[in-house]
Every structure is written in structure tokens, then in C-alpha cells.
Amino acid sequence: MLQVRELGFAYEDERVLQDISLDLSPGEAVCVLGPNGCGKTTLSFCSCGVIPHVIRGLLSGQVLMCGLDTRATDFEDLVARFGYLFQDPDSQFVSLRVDQEIGFVLRNLGVSDGEVKKRVADIAEKLSLSHLLHKSAEALSMGEKQKVALASALVTRPSMIILDEPASTLDYHGQEQFLSALEEARRYVDLVLVFTHRLEYARRLATRVIGMSKGGIAMDVPGMAGPAQCAQLYGVAEDVVAQFSSSGMQQIAAAQCRQSALAQGIDETLLIASDLHFRYPGAQSPCIQNLSLHVRRREILGLVGRNGSGKSTLLGLLAGLYRAKRGRVTLDGQRVDRLGPHERARRVGILFQNPNHQIFSSTIFDELAFGLRQIGLAGPEIEDRLHWAADRFSLPLDDRDPRSLSYGTRKLLALAAVSAMKPEVLLLDEPELGLDLHAREQFRCLLQELNSRHGVSIVIATHDLALLDGLADRIALIADGAVRVEGSTNHIFRAAAEYLRGKDA
């Protein structure tokens, strides 16, 4: 089905893969694990001919897909045999409307209009996307976009489907639908190849697990790898593997509130959202309505909700990026949306889900320094913060282009750049997406340091309750654009988990 022989690849002078040999057979569901930057995405591109036909570099060895040499075969002849789901669904969208996007490849392959409509409707029903078919792709949430991208990959009924960090932006209920769809897809897809950090996906799907490290194969085992093997692969303790292996859903009774400044009696409100209403231009209904929320000084607050609940929009309102139709957001009594851009950036930092949306510079050094310069820092102060951020996130201060880094490393870079500014309030939108186990644990420690040592108030919008367990002081459950319920982590955790499972809170 897929044979890889002594595969090596380099982007210009940077060696990414070396001496990889694999034989993957029909009927297998293979999960490839490994830390950020180990070469997983590059191997996925080589597996289907994206490398060398679309992405260029120095390729050695051989890849046979469905008996075809990917280097010697025209890419048009390969496309009909595989489906690919990118880590960032925005990067593969080419159409304005969802039904057009799902049917795009079929039309390029010469499938009749009637058959295209039938297949699009069929896959949309299986993935619960029928209600989105006539919507603009730009109007979808990230989770909805990822499901549309999956539908586009499956609609051709390919022999092999390749998924790079699938379902990472989906809530728990969406992940269950997604994984069920993949299990259904295995009936008519010969080989499923999943590149992921999510150990629960491997446990649910895999008939075989391959581990990568430094561009090579470090592990190849039937079924799911054990905790000790995963811990060694990612360079973390086994308890970290256990903590991040279930998205918090299997241990909902164990959640604990951390011992923070709040537990010692500090209760000073810093950021207040009052009766917010917001609707995007052209939308039929508001995505934020009657929403009120407060963030205390030195607090870590978790925002939890299903896809499309309004979490990302709320963060944009809190950061002053959007102006509410009604209501207001104040920081120490000042309207956030009326602060000047430099003042706002100095006091309120935000990290988007997609790091590509906030990388501005052509080198890692300049990217880390960009925000610091914008808020008026210079000289030794910039140097001190650059080295602090580089050390905390294990990032090199060199002239590499940030866009050449892996998705997970780009996410770390964006986190580092925002954190280095040490704002009063730090807003994080799904910050763990794309991060391996080591980076996620490193990130938790950094948040605790920013909060306890530097007094930063932190708001985290996430689907991953395991990230909030032992980290957040409070959780606010967002539903239909409003706060459904809020309270201390140990009191709200169970209700949040049940709600994300698809039950009412």
C-alpha cells in the first residue's frame, strides 16, 4: 500500500528526514507520534507526493504509494488516490462556500455535477455538516473548518487518507463525531495515516503506532504504545503522559483548584465585561449576547464551550480588537476599545488559535522583538526579555524565517513573543493546539510563572480540560454567546466536562 525506502529530505541546508524505511499495508490505521520539529509533517508530505511535486527540496530514497513511485508519477495521477487533511484547514480552502469547497477536487477530477452533489450531500450528512453547506467558509469556526476539510479529503473516496493533527480544534463532542467518521471511513479507505500528538486518538484509532525523533523512526509497535514509551519519546515524566492523554474527560472527579493568590484572599477585579452584544457584519444573529464576565487580578480563568459558542469572539472583545454593539469592556475602569493601540498592546496580550495570523517578521529574533519595540522598549530591556523568552521556550535567537518552523514551534514562538511583553492580562485562544507533551508541560509552568511571579491575569479559551486541571482558579462555561455558569475549577469542572460531552449543563 505504502512503501518507504531509505527516505531522506532536506529543506535547502536543513536536514529534516533521514534513512526512513516503512511498509504500511491495506487495513492498517497508523498513528505517527513525535515531538515538535521531529519531521512528522514532512514525512506526511513525502508519503503522498506533495514532496517533491509541490514542495521542493533535496529528496533521496523512494516512496511507492499504491504501487506508484511518487517522484516518477505525475501529481495529477496521485491526487485521486489520497485525501489529505492539513493541520491548518485555512491553508487548503480554495472556495467561497462550503458545498463548493467539499466538491472542489471532484470537479477537478471530471466527476459529473449530479454525482458531485450526491457525494457532497452524503459526506456532509455523515459528518453532521448539512446545515453548513450553503455558508461562507470564512464564517465558520476553526472547528467547523476542520470538519469541512475532512469532508473534502474523504469525498473522493481515496485509497489512503493522511491527517496532520486532526480534530485539534474540535470540542469533545466534535472530536467524537470526527473519530466516528474516521472509523466509518475505514470501511472504504484502505489506509489511514494519522500524524498527531494526541495520544487518545492513537489509543482510539491505531492498529499500529510509529514514533519519530530527530527525523528518524524511534519506535514502531502494534497497537498503542505504553506510557513509558511515550514518555521517553517526548522527554517527559509518565504522569505528564497520563495527564494529557484523555483531554480531562476520564478524570472529571479529580480536578483541583490550584493554590493561588485567590486562595489567600486576594479578590480585586481587573477586567470587566458588561452586558456585551456583538454580531459579525452580514450574520443573521449575534454570536455574543447579554454576556457579562469579570477577571480578577492575578487570576487564571478558563473559558470552556463548544465550537461556535463565542469563545474566540469574546477574547477579541476583551482585547479591544472588536467593538461591541452594546455593552463595554473596562480594564481598571478604562474602556479597552478606546485605548491607543500601543497602550492596549502593552496592557492586554492575545494569542490567536493560528500562529500564522500573528507572525510579522522574517527572523525569529525580530519576531520576538517586534512587540517589545511596539510598546516602546529598547536596548537592554529588550535584550533581557528576548533571552528570558528564548530560554523559557527553548527557542534559538537566530535569523531563521519563522514560517520555516513546524506548526507547533511557530505556536511556541507566538506564545513567547506575547509572553515577553508581560501584559497585565494575557488572553489565550486554544494555546495548546499543535504543542507536543513536553511543550504543553513547559507552557503550563510558564503560565504559572507569569501569574505568580509577574502578577499577570490569564484567560484561557480551550476545549482541553486537562490543561485547566490544577492550573485555573475559575471556569466560565460559554454557551450561545453568553456565560451559562461559572465558579471555582473544582466545582465547575464536572459540569463543563458533561456539557462538552454533549449533555446540558
N, C-alpha and C positions, 0 to 999 in steps of 0.2 A: 504493500500500500504506500508506505513512505520509507525509502532507504536513504540514509545519510552516510557518506563515506569520507572520512578524514577531512571534514569540513573546517575551513578557516576563513576568517573575514576580517578586514581592517577598513575603517574609515580614514582615508589618507594615511597618516602615520600612526593612527591609534588602533592597535590590535584588540579586537573585541571577542572573536571566537577562535578557538584553536583545537585542532585534532578531535572533532566530534564525529562519532560514528554511532548510528542508531538504526534499528529495524522496528518499524511500527506496523502492526497487522490490522486487517479489517476486523471490526468488532471491538476494538480497544477504545477506551476513554482514558486518555493520558493527561495527567496534570504535571506541569513543569513548574517547580518551585525554585526559589533562589533570591538572594539579596538584591537590592537596588544596584543597577550597573553591572550585573553579572553576565548580561548578554541575552536575556530571555526574549526581548522584543526583536533583537537582531536575528536570533535563531528562527523566530516565527516568520519573519520576512523571507529568510532563506528557504524555509520549508515549502513555500508556495510559488516562488519565482519573483516575488516583489523585489528581492535582491536576486539577480543583478538587473532585471528589466526596468524597474522604476527607480530604485536607489542604487547608486553606483559606489564602487569601492573595489578593494583588492580581494577577490574571491578565489579560494582554492578548494580542491576536493570536488565531490559530486553529490547532487540531490536528485533522486528519482521519485516523482510523485505520480501515482497511478501508472507506473512504468515509463513515464516521460522524463527525460533529462531536462530539468528546469532551465538550464543555461542554453541548451540547444533548441528548445521548443519555443515557438512564438508565444508571447504572453497571452494573446487572444485565445489560443488553444488551451491555455492553462486556466483561464478565468472561470470557465463553465464548470470546472471540476472542484473548485473550492469556494467556501464562503469565509469572509474574514470580518471579525468584529474588533475594531480598534479600541484602544484604551480611552481615547478621547473621541466620542461619537461626532463632535462638531467637525473633526478633520475629514470625515468621509461623507458628509452631507453635500449633495450637489443640486437638490431640487427644492422648490419653494413650499410644496405641500407634501404631507405625509404619504398619501397614496402614490404620488408620483415618485417619491424617494424609494419606497419599497419596490416599486415596479421598474425602476430605472435600469438595472442590469438586465432584466428580462427583455426589455425593449431593445437594448443594445445587442442582445443575442438573437434578435429577429423573431421573438415569440409574438404570436398574434395578439391583437388588442383584447379579444374575448378571453383568451387563456390568461393573459396578464391580469385582468380584472378578477378572474376566478381565483388565481393563486394568491393575489394580494388579499382578497377577502378571506380566504382560508387561513393564511398565516396570521392575519390580524385577529381573527376570532380565537385562534389557539393562544395568542399572546395577550388577549384582552385589550386590543388596540383599536377595535372597530369604531369606538367613539372619537378617535383622534384622526381618522383617515382624511378628513377634509380640513384639518387645521394646518396652520403655517408651522413649519419645522422650527422656526425661530421662537415661536410662542410656547414651546414645550419646556418642561423642567428637564434637568440633566438626566434624571432617572427615566423619564418618558423618552428622551432622545436615545438612551442606550437600548431600550426595548425596541424602538423603531430600527435602530442599527442591526439588532439581532434578527428582526424580521427580514431586513434587506439581505442579510447573509444566508438565511435559510430558504428564502423564496425560490431560489434557483434549484433547490433540491440537490445540493452538491454531494460529491463523494466524500469530501473532507471539510470539516469546519474548524477554523482556527480562531480562538478567542483570547484577546490580550486583556487581562484584568477585567473579566466580565462581571456585570451586576454590581460593580463597586459603588455606583451612585444610586442604587435602588434601596428602598426601605425593606424591612424584613418581609413584609407581605409580598412586595415586588420581587424580592430575591427568591422566595418560594415559588412564585409563578414562573420566574425565569428558569430556575433549576428544573421545574416540572416540564417546561417547554423543551429544555435540552434533553431530558430523559425521553420525552416523546420523539424528539428529533433523531435519537439514536436508532429508531426503527427504520429510518430511511437514509441516514448518513453513516457511511462505513467507518469513518474515523473521526473522533472528537479529540481535539488537541487544545488544552487549556493552559495558558501561561498566567500564573496568579501567585499572590502572597497569601490568599485566603485559604487557610488550612481546612476550614469547614467545607469549602467547595470540593477540595480534594477528597475529603472523607466521604462526601455525599456521592460524588460522580466517578471517582477514579477506579479503574481496574489496574492501573499502574502509575507509579509516581517516579518522576525523574527530578533530581536536584542538580542545579547548576551553581558553579562557583568560579569566579575569575575566568569566564569564557570557556570553561570545560565542564564535563559531566563529573559530578562528585558523588552521585547516588542514583541507583536505578533499582527499584524494588516493586514487587507485585503488591497491589492493594495500596493501603495508606501507610506512609512512613510513621514510625513511632515517635513519641515526644523527644526522646534523646537524640534521634537522628535529625529531627527538625531543629532542635536547639543547637546542635553542632553546626548545621548548615547555615543558620542565621547568626551564630555567635551570641546567643542569649541563654539565660537560665531556663530550665524546664518549666518553672512556674510562669514565666512570661508566655511560653507556648500555650500553656493551659488557659491563661487569662484571655488571650486574643484568638482562641480557636473556635469560639462559639457566638461571637457578637453579643455576649451578655445574655442570651436568651435562655440558656440552660441553667443559669445560676441566679435567677432573678431574686431569690430569697437572701442572697449573700451580700447584696450591695450595702456599702457603708459610706457614711458621710466622713470626709477627711477631718482631721483635727486642725482647723484653720483659725484665722483671726476671728472669724464669725463665732466660732465655738467659745472664744474668750470674751464675747460680749461686745465686739465692735459692730455697730449697726448704723452706718452712715450712708445714706442714699447718694449716689453719684450721678447716675444716668436714669432719666425718667422718660418713658414713652406714654403719652396721654391720649387716649381715645383716637388712635390712628385709623385713617381710612386711606386706601391707595388703590388705584386702578390703572393698569397699563393702557396707553393710547390704543384705541381700537378694540379693547377687550369688552365683552358684554357685561361682565360682573367684576366687582372688586376682588382683589386677592388678599387684601388686608382690610378688616372692618371691625370697628369697636375694640381695637386692641390696646390694652394698657399693660405696662410692664415696668419694673424698676430693677436697677442693678446697683448693688451696694459697693462701696469702696472696699477693695481687697477681696472681692468675691469672685468665685468661679461658678458661672451659671451655665447649665446645659439647656439648649433648645432642642426638643425632640418632636418629630412629627413625620407623617407620611409624605411621600413625593407629592409636590404641588400644594402643600399645606400653607406655604408662605414664609418659610424659614429664611430662605436666601433674600427675599424681598425685605423682610423685617431687618436683616442685617444691613442692607443698603440704606434703609430709612434711619437706623441708629447711627450709621456712619455719615449721614448727611448727603449721600450720593443721590437719593431721591427726595423729593419734597411731597409730603402727604397732602392729599386733597383737604383733609380735615384733621385736626389734632396737631401735636407737636412733640419734638424730642428735645430735651434740655440736658446739658452737661454742666453741673454746678450752677444751674439756673440760667445758663445761656443757651439760646436756640442753636442747635448744632448746624442746621442748614443755613444759618446766617453767619457762621464763622468764615473767615477768609480761608482759601484752600491750604495755605501753608500752616496756618494755625490749626485747622482741622486735622491735617496730616500729622502734626506734632502731638496732638492730644488723643486722636482716635485712629488706631490702625486696623486695617481689614485685610484678610486673606481670602481670596476667591477660591471656589472649588477647583477651577482650572488655572494652573500656574502660568500658562501661556498668555493669559489675559492681563498679567501684571509684570511681565519681564520686558524691560525697556532698553537695556544696554547690550553692547556687543561683547563684553567680557564679564567674567564672574566678579572681578574686583570692582568694576564700575557699577555692576548691578547692586552689589551690597552697599556701595557708597551713594547710590542715586538718591534714595530717600533722605539720607543724612544731610546731603547737600541741600535738598529742597527745604529742609526745616532750619537751615541757617548754620549748621555746624561746619567746622573747618579744622584743619591741622591736626594736632594731637588728639582731639576729641574724636574725630573721625577714625583715626588710626586705632585708638583704643577700642572703639565699638566694632570696627571691622575685625580685629583679631579676636575679640570676645565672640562674635557671631561665628567666625570661621572655626574657632576651637570648639564651640558648643555643638555645631552641626557637622564637624569633620569635613569642611569644605576648603578646597585649595584657593588661595588668593592669587590667581593667575589670569592669563589673558585668553583662556578658552571661551568660546561662544556658549552662553548658557543654553541655547537651543540645540547644541550638540550633546547635551547631557540626557540621561534617561529621564523618563517622566517623573519617577519617584525622586530623583536627585534635583530636578527642576522644582519640585514641590518643596523640598528641603531648602533650596536656595531662596524661594519666595518667602518661606517661613522665617528664615534667617534675616532677610532684608527688612521685613516688617518688625520682627522682634528687636533688631538692633536699634530701632527708633525709640524703644521703651516708652510707648504711649501710656496715657492714663488708663485707656480702655483698649483692649485688643479683641477684635471680632473675628472669629474663625469659622469658615464655611466648609464643612466636611474636611477638616485638616488632615485626617489620617489616610485619605484616599491616595493610593499609589505608594504608600510607605511600607517598607518591609518591617518585620517584627523588631529588629534592632532599632530602626529609626523611630518606630512608634514608641518604644520604651524610652528612647532618648528624648523624644518630643514631650512625653509626659513629665519627665524630670525637668525639662526646660520650662514648661508651664508652671510647675511648682516653684521653680527658682524665680521666675518673673513675678509671680504672685506674692511669694513670701518675702523675698529679699528686696524687690523693687516696687512692691505695692501695686502692681498692675491688676486692674479688674479685667476678667476674661469672660467672654461669652462664646460658647462653642455650639454651633448648629451641627448635629450629627445624627446618623442612623445607628451608630455603633455604641450601644450602651456600655460595652466593656470599657470604652475609653473614659466614660464618666464615672464608672465604679471606683470609689476611693479617690477621685480627683475633684468632682463637682460638689459644691456646697448645696446647691439647689438645682432642681429641674423644672422647666416650664414646658408643658405639653401643648403644642400648637396644632389646632385643627380648624379648617375652613377659615383661615386668616385671623384667628383670634386665640387667646390663651384659654385653653379648656380647663386646665388645672395646674397648680404649681405648689411646690413645697420642698422640704429638705430631700436630699437624694435617697436616703434610706426609707422615707415614707412614700415617695412618688415612683421609685424605680419599678416596682411590680406593676403598677397601673400603666406606666409607659411601655413596659415590655408587652403587656397584654394588648394594648392599643396597637402597637406596631405589628403584632401578630394578626391583626385584622378584627379584633374584638373592640367593643365600645369601652371607653374609659369610665 
